[in-house]
Amino acid sequence: MLQKTFVLFLFPILASATGIDTLSFRLNKQSNICIKARINNSDTLTLMFHTSSTGVTITKESLKEKILLKNKQNTNIQTWGGRADAEFSEHNTLFINKLTWTDLTIFVNENSGPETDGKFGYDLFTEKIVSIDYDKNLIMVNENLPKNLKGYQKMKLFFSNGSMFIEGKLEIGDEVYQDKFMFHSGYGGAILLDPQIAEKYNMKSLKTISTSELKDSYGNVFKIETKLLPKAKIGKKTIKNVPLSFAARSSDIPMKVFGNDLLKRFNVIFDFQ
């Protein structure tokens, strides 16, 4: 796993909205970051900003109804649920507010966040400073760090296989599970773990608060059980009574995830320079 840059948190959330480019967003009921955009000559779309993914994807439904992609090709990729066939198209253009990205490869997925037509990843902001302000529903893209960083804590950010991770701790009585967790704004829950981790650290003994199903981008389904975790720690901050979910089966992609139901409690600055 590659240590590449830093991420800075603020708690309680409060941040400056100054920046070179300002992108407004809304959070849907699943805590996904939803942003207005256009692809090629499309009408206005809604894309999800996914902090643990790269590139741009759109859903099959949006491809049929809203977006024209030329010269589509086929490939096979690894997903949380296993291998999947996927279509992609090269040499596309993305517009978000005053920002433009050209010559993009766009993949076609079965699913994205609810009420969205697709998603885009953090790599679109390479060599930038990116601030997410959940108070004002703004993303600021800048060349320099904000001058006032009072209240922020600097933390290491790690990268592996196109995803980014941050260190954290989960506490269950006398048991402490410390690891690097995927920083995943595309997951609407708080914490998601592999069932083998839950078994090892006696997490299945916690009180069950719900059961549900989770679908990945290519339609693979995981049954999910959600417990109530006494404590989670990120840096110097402790969050109590956090929903903790684990899947009924393991995945080829490690399930050690901090989702946006947890992450939205922090304003954050990414230093991608």
C-alpha positions as CSV (number, residue, x, y, z in Angstrom):
1,M,0.0,0.0,0.0
2,L,1.4,3.4,-1.1
3,Q,1.6,6.3,1.3
4,K,1.2,9.3,-1.0
5,T,-0.2,12.4,0.6
6,F,-2.2,13.8,3.5
7,V,-5.8,14.4,4.4
8,L,-6.9,16.9,7.0
9,F,-10.0,16.7,9.1
10,L,-12.0,19.3,11.0
11,F,-14.4,18.5,13.8
12,P,-16.9,20.0,14.5
13,I,-17.4,20.9,10.9
14,L,-16.6,24.5,9.9
15,A,-14.6,25.6,7.0
16,S,-13.9,28.5,4.6
17,A,-15.6,28.4,1.2
18,T,-12.8,30.3,-0.7
19,G,-11.2,28.5,-3.7
20,I,-10.5,28.8,-7.3
21,D,-13.4,26.6,-8.4
22,T,-16.4,26.0,-6.3
23,L,-18.8,23.1,-7.0
24,S,-22.1,22.9,-5.2
25,F,-23.5,19.5,-4.2
26,R,-26.4,17.9,-2.3
27,L,-26.4,14.8,-0.2
28,N,-29.1,12.3,-1.0
29,K,-30.8,10.1,1.6
30,Q,-28.0,7.6,1.2
31,S,-25.4,10.3,2.1
32,N,-23.9,10.3,-1.5
33,I,-22.3,13.5,-2.8
34,C,-24.4,14.5,-5.9
35,I,-23.1,17.0,-8.4
36,K,-24.6,18.4,-11.6
37,A,-22.5,17.7,-14.7
38,R,-22.6,17.1,-18.5
39,I,-20.9,14.5,-20.7
40,N,-20.2,15.4,-24.3
41,N,-23.4,17.0,-25.6
42,S,-25.8,15.6,-22.9
43,D,-28.3,17.6,-21.0
44,T,-27.6,18.1,-17.3
45,L,-26.8,14.9,-15.4
46,T,-26.3,14.1,-11.7
47,L,-23.0,12.4,-10.9
48,M,-21.8,11.0,-7.6
49,F,-18.3,12.1,-6.3
50,H,-16.6,8.8,-5.3
51,T,-13.6,9.3,-3.1
52,S,-12.4,5.7,-3.4
53,S,-12.7,5.3,-7.1
54,T,-11.0,6.6,-10.2
55,G,-12.3,7.7,-13.6
56,V,-15.9,8.2,-14.8
57,T,-18.7,5.8,-15.0
58,I,-22.4,6.0,-16.1
59,T,-25.3,3.7,-15.6
60,K,-26.8,1.6,-18.4
61,E,-30.1,3.4,-17.8
62,S,-28.6,6.8,-18.3
63,L,-26.7,5.6,-21.4
64,K,-30.1,4.6,-23.0
65,E,-31.9,7.8,-22.1
66,K,-29.5,10.7,-21.6
67,I,-25.9,10.2,-22.9
68,L,-24.4,9.3,-26.3
69,L,-21.1,7.4,-26.1
70,K,-19.4,6.5,-29.4
71,N,-17.4,3.5,-30.3
72,K,-18.1,1.4,-27.2
73,Q,-15.8,-1.5,-26.4
74,N,-15.9,-4.5,-24.1
75,T,-13.6,-5.7,-21.3
76,N,-13.7,-7.7,-18.1
77,I,-13.0,-6.2,-14.7
78,Q,-12.8,-7.1,-11.0
79,T,-15.7,-5.9,-8.8
80,W,-16.6,-6.5,-5.1
81,G,-18.8,-9.4,-6.2
82,G,-16.3,-10.9,-8.6
83,R,-15.4,-10.6,-12.2
84,A,-17.8,-8.7,-14.5
85,D,-18.1,-7.8,-18.2
86,A,-18.1,-4.0,-18.8
87,E,-18.5,-1.6,-21.7
88,F,-16.3,1.5,-22.1
89,S,-15.9,4.4,-24.5
90,E,-12.8,6.5,-25.1
91,H,-12.3,10.2,-26.0
92,N,-15.2,11.8,-24.0
93,T,-15.5,15.2,-22.4
94,L,-16.9,16.0,-18.9
95,F,-18.1,19.4,-17.7
96,I,-18.7,20.3,-14.1
97,N,-19.5,24.0,-13.5
98,K,-16.5,25.8,-15.1
99,L,-14.2,22.7,-15.1
100,T,-13.6,20.6,-18.2
101,W,-11.9,17.3,-18.6
102,T,-11.2,16.0,-22.1
103,D,-10.2,12.7,-23.7
104,L,-11.8,10.6,-20.9
105,T,-12.5,6.9,-20.9
106,I,-16.0,6.3,-19.5
107,F,-17.2,2.9,-18.2
108,V,-20.8,1.7,-18.1
109,N,-22.1,0.2,-14.8
110,E,-25.4,-1.3,-13.7
111,N,-25.6,0.9,-10.7
112,S,-24.6,4.2,-9.2
113,G,-25.8,6.1,-6.1
114,P,-29.6,6.6,-5.9
115,E,-30.8,9.5,-8.0
116,T,-27.5,9.7,-9.9
117,D,-26.5,8.9,-13.5
118,G,-23.0,7.7,-12.7
119,K,-19.9,8.7,-10.7
120,F,-16.5,10.3,-11.0
121,G,-13.4,9.6,-8.9
122,Y,-10.8,11.6,-7.0
123,D,-8.2,11.3,-9.8
124,L,-9.9,14.1,-11.7
125,F,-8.3,16.4,-9.1
126,T,-4.7,15.3,-9.5
127,E,-2.3,18.1,-8.4
128,K,-5.1,20.0,-6.7
129,I,-6.2,20.9,-3.2
130,V,-9.8,19.7,-2.7
131,S,-11.9,20.8,0.3
132,I,-15.3,19.3,1.1
133,D,-17.5,21.5,3.2
134,Y,-20.6,19.7,4.4
135,D,-21.9,22.8,6.2
136,K,-22.3,24.7,3.0
137,N,-22.6,21.7,0.5
138,L,-19.6,22.9,-1.4
139,I,-16.4,21.4,-2.9
140,M,-13.6,23.8,-3.4
141,V,-10.8,23.0,-5.9
142,N,-7.7,25.1,-5.3
143,E,-4.0,25.3,-6.1
144,N,-3.0,26.1,-2.5
145,L,-3.9,25.0,1.0
146,P,-6.3,27.4,2.9
147,K,-4.5,29.8,5.2
148,N,-6.6,29.1,8.2
149,L,-6.2,25.4,9.3
150,K,-7.1,25.9,12.9
151,G,-8.9,22.9,14.2
152,Y,-7.7,20.6,11.5
153,Q,-5.7,17.4,12.1
154,K,-3.2,16.2,9.5
155,M,-3.4,12.5,8.8
156,K,-1.7,10.2,6.3
157,L,-3.6,9.0,3.3
158,F,-2.8,5.7,1.6
159,F,-3.5,4.5,-1.9
160,S,-4.0,0.9,-3.2
161,N,-5.6,-0.4,-6.4
162,G,-7.3,2.9,-7.2
163,S,-8.8,3.4,-3.7
164,M,-7.6,5.6,-0.8
165,F,-7.4,4.5,2.8
166,I,-7.1,6.2,6.2
167,E,-6.1,4.7,9.6
168,G,-8.8,4.1,12.2
169,K,-9.7,2.1,15.3
170,L,-12.9,0.2,16.3
171,E,-13.5,-0.6,19.9
172,I,-15.7,-3.4,21.2
173,G,-15.2,-3.8,25.0
174,D,-11.6,-4.7,25.5
175,E,-11.1,-5.6,21.9
176,V,-9.5,-3.0,19.6
177,Y,-9.4,-3.4,15.8
178,Q,-6.9,-1.0,14.2
179,D,-6.4,-1.0,10.4
180,K,-6.5,1.1,7.3
181,F,-10.0,1.7,6.1
182,M,-11.2,2.6,2.6
183,F,-12.2,6.3,2.5
184,H,-15.5,5.6,0.6
185,S,-17.9,8.5,0.0
186,G,-19.8,6.2,-2.4
187,Y,-20.9,3.9,0.4
188,G,-23.9,5.4,2.2
189,G,-23.4,3.4,5.4
190,A,-21.1,4.3,8.3
191,I,-18.7,1.3,8.5
192,L,-18.5,-1.9,6.4
193,L,-16.4,-4.9,7.3
194,D,-15.5,-8.3,6.0
195,P,-17.4,-11.1,8.0
196,Q,-14.0,-12.7,8.9
197,I,-12.9,-9.5,10.7
198,A,-16.3,-9.3,12.5
199,E,-15.8,-13.0,13.6
200,K,-12.2,-12.5,14.8
201,Y,-13.0,-9.4,16.9
202,N,-16.3,-10.7,18.4
203,M,-18.4,-8.1,16.6
204,K,-21.2,-10.5,15.8
205,S,-22.1,-10.4,19.5
206,L,-23.1,-6.7,19.2
207,K,-26.8,-5.7,19.1
208,T,-28.3,-6.1,15.6
209,I,-30.2,-2.9,14.5
210,S,-31.0,-3.9,10.9
211,T,-30.5,-6.2,7.9
212,S,-30.4,-5.2,4.3
213,E,-28.9,-5.9,0.8
214,L,-26.0,-4.1,-0.8
215,K,-25.5,-4.0,-4.6
216,D,-22.1,-3.1,-6.2
217,S,-21.8,-1.2,-9.4
218,Y,-22.3,-4.3,-11.5
219,G,-25.3,-5.7,-9.8
220,N,-23.7,-8.2,-7.4
221,V,-25.7,-8.5,-4.2
222,F,-24.4,-8.8,-0.6
223,K,-26.6,-9.5,2.3
224,I,-25.7,-7.0,5.1
225,E,-26.2,-7.2,8.9
226,T,-25.8,-3.9,10.8
227,K,-24.8,-3.7,14.5
228,L,-24.2,-0.9,16.9
229,L,-20.5,-0.3,17.5
230,P,-19.7,1.4,20.9
231,K,-16.7,3.5,19.6
232,A,-14.8,4.3,16.5
233,K,-11.7,6.5,16.4
234,I,-10.3,8.5,13.5
235,G,-7.2,10.4,14.5
236,K,-7.9,12.1,17.8
237,K,-11.7,12.0,17.4
238,T,-13.9,9.4,19.0
239,I,-17.4,8.8,17.6
240,K,-19.8,6.8,19.8
241,N,-22.6,4.4,18.8
242,V,-21.8,4.0,15.2
243,P,-23.7,1.7,12.8
244,L,-21.3,-1.2,11.8
245,S,-22.2,-3.4,8.9
246,F,-20.7,-6.7,7.7
247,A,-21.5,-8.8,4.7
248,A,-22.7,-12.4,4.8
249,R,-19.7,-13.4,2.6
250,S,-16.2,-12.1,1.9
251,S,-15.1,-10.2,-1.2
252,D,-12.1,-10.4,-3.5
253,I,-11.8,-6.6,-2.7
254,P,-11.1,-6.1,1.0
255,M,-14.2,-4.8,2.9
256,K,-12.7,-2.4,5.4
257,V,-14.7,0.7,4.7
258,F,-15.5,4.1,6.2
259,G,-18.7,5.2,4.4
260,N,-20.2,8.7,4.1
261,D,-22.7,8.3,6.9
262,L,-19.5,8.6,9.0
263,L,-17.3,10.7,6.9
264,K,-19.9,13.5,6.4
265,R,-19.4,14.4,10.1
266,F,-16.1,15.9,9.1
267,N,-15.1,18.6,6.7
268,V,-12.0,17.5,4.9
269,I,-9.2,18.8,2.8
270,F,-7.3,16.5,0.4
271,D,-3.8,17.5,-0.6
272,F,-3.4,15.7,-4.0
273,Q,-0.2,17.6,-4.8
